[in-house]
Amino acid sequence: MHGTEIALSARGVRLEYMDRATRVSMLAIERMDLDIHEGEFVAIVGPSGCGKTTFLKIVDGLLPVTDGEIVVGSGGHGRDHAMVFQDSSLFPWYSVLDNVAYGLVCQGVGKREAQDRARPYIDMVGLSGFQSKFPYQLSGGMQQRANLARALTVDPELLLMDEPFASLDAQTRELMQAELLRICAAAGKTVLFITHQIDEAIFLADRVIVMSARPGRILADIDIELSRPRELSVKRTAPFTAYEDQVWKLIASQLPALGPQRAAA
Amino acid sequence: MAAQSSQLSRRKHPGNAQPPRIVLPERLVLGVIGFVAVLIVWELVVDLKLEKASLLSSPTRIVTAAIQDFGSGAIWPHIGTSFLEWGIGFALAIAVGIPFGLAVGMFRRLEYLVDPFLAALYATPTVAIAPLVILVLGIELPAKAFLVFLFGVLPMTIATINGVHSAERRYLDIARSFRAPAMLRFRSVILPSSVPYIIAGLRIAGGHALVGVIVAEFLAANAGLGFYISFNGTTLNSARVFLGILIIGAFGVFYGEVIRRIEAKFEVWRPALR
């Protein structure tokens, strides 16, 4: 089903950092080995503070690794990757159109051309007619649509998404999940999606990676064999809840109050 | 005439049935009443000889002085001189303070280098430096403009540095994530984040520069509003002292309004706070 080309390869990725307050070296990520194939949708879930967002920042190049190696992309068209950030990451001083065109402007594309190339993506995410609004004039869900369009506009091979729906209300979040599947199917993107919502990960992804509590490492790599296209109603089927149970047990084992001690895990 | 005006005031009375937009805002009405009350009390205090007119003057005496000095044109050279000193000195303060502040805010090593110097200057009342400036540069326009520059440049620089520092990490991360070149990172994140601080700096530094004008003219001058005030003060012409103060105050209010308009222009992307 998916291409054989590797879109992202992480080998022995490790991250230590110096805690500024205590001046003690902390281990954020113990070891991550991960291959993502072209066209795959991979979700990473894990307990709070497990280093999943940190891992995404490493992939994006915002943080240097202490050890290991990251290879992104096969060097085709466009940018090799682009990030969809958490909420309120649009520039408040830019209109929707300027925000969505920003990635292209960063590549040196002229402003007018960047805007022309951004417009189809504004339509794609369902923001037609809102291009001259400022972010504060949009709802949270619409802001995240613009956020997604900004990443899509640079035509990346790999889309990195950092808990993009975390701050949305439950109904808007479900709607956005369905929208994301529609858009990704239309645009044919490889996606690495970070979330702390188990049902979100299972609903969206071909593979769900479960991370341990800090320091982060991979506990399980679960193939989600639910047919596509998926409707939201799939969340109430038996196979779906079975996946939920499986992932929840893994995460619960990492929470000191709920599962066995960390040493046993 | 009297009937007409009473009719007019009744029509404007807030209690009458009127579309709400015509009603004068309570804030404005009370503000004017307070202001007029002070003028009346002031006039009465002097007219009832509770205090000497030569010291306290009075609203009518000030108006008379204004009519005389504006009528004869005698005040204009003073206003022109002060405005010129303010304009040149403050323009220089802006031209130096904003770029310097941006550079110091952006480059950490430069900040380490100049920070002790800025802190020391900031702790020193600029007035204390004024006699030295006059001593070195003389009493002509360049010396005065330089003193005004000194008063304005520091608040301008520090406000701009604070503006750069206010640029939020999450926005800088976005610029880095999209591989924005340094110049674009500056234009798309650092500058827009700094603008509210720079405008606040303009407001404060403009006021400081005005203090610089008056200080310079108090020390040594033969023209300007500061000279006008101090000269009339030594000759016990208190109405003209007040007139000079009022002109400076009016200029300060006018300048504040100009800044407010600039601010409104830059802040279309902000939700209305009130």
HADDOCK unambig.tbl for C-alpha pairs under 7 A between the chains (distance, minus, plus):
assign (segid A and resid 60 and name CA) (segid B and resid 177 and name CA) 6.50 0.50 0.50
assign (segid A and resid 62 and name CA) (segid B and resid 177 and name CA) 6.67 0.50 0.50
assign (segid A and resid 83 and name CA) (segid B and resid 177 and name CA) 6.95 0.50 0.50
assign (segid A and resid 89 and name CA) (segid B and resid 170 and name CA) 6.79 0.50 0.50
assign (segid A and resid 89 and name CA) (segid B and resid 171 and name CA) 6.67 0.50 0.50
assign (segid A and resid 91 and name CA) (segid B and resid 171 and name CA) 6.92 0.50 0.50
assign (segid A and resid 92 and name CA) (segid B and resid 269 and name CA) 6.33 0.50 0.50
assign (segid A and resid 93 and name CA) (segid B and resid 192 and name CA) 6.89 0.50 0.50
assign (segid A and resid 93 and name CA) (segid B and resid 269 and name CA) 5.28 0.50 0.50
assign (segid A and resid 103 and name CA) (segid B and resid 178 and name CA) 5.57 0.50 0.50
assign (segid A and resid 106 and name CA) (segid B and resid 178 and name CA) 6.33 0.50 0.50
assign (segid A and resid 106 and name CA) (segid B and resid 179 and name CA) 6.26 0.50 0.50
assign (segid A and resid 106 and name CA) (segid B and resid 180 and name CA) 4.51 0.50 0.50
assign (segid A and resid 106 and name CA) (segid B and resid 181 and name CA) 6.65 0.50 0.50
assign (segid A and resid 134 and name CA) (segid B and resid 269 and name CA) 5.87 0.50 0.50
assign (segid A and resid 136 and name CA) (segid B and resid 271 and name CA) 6.39 0.50 0.50
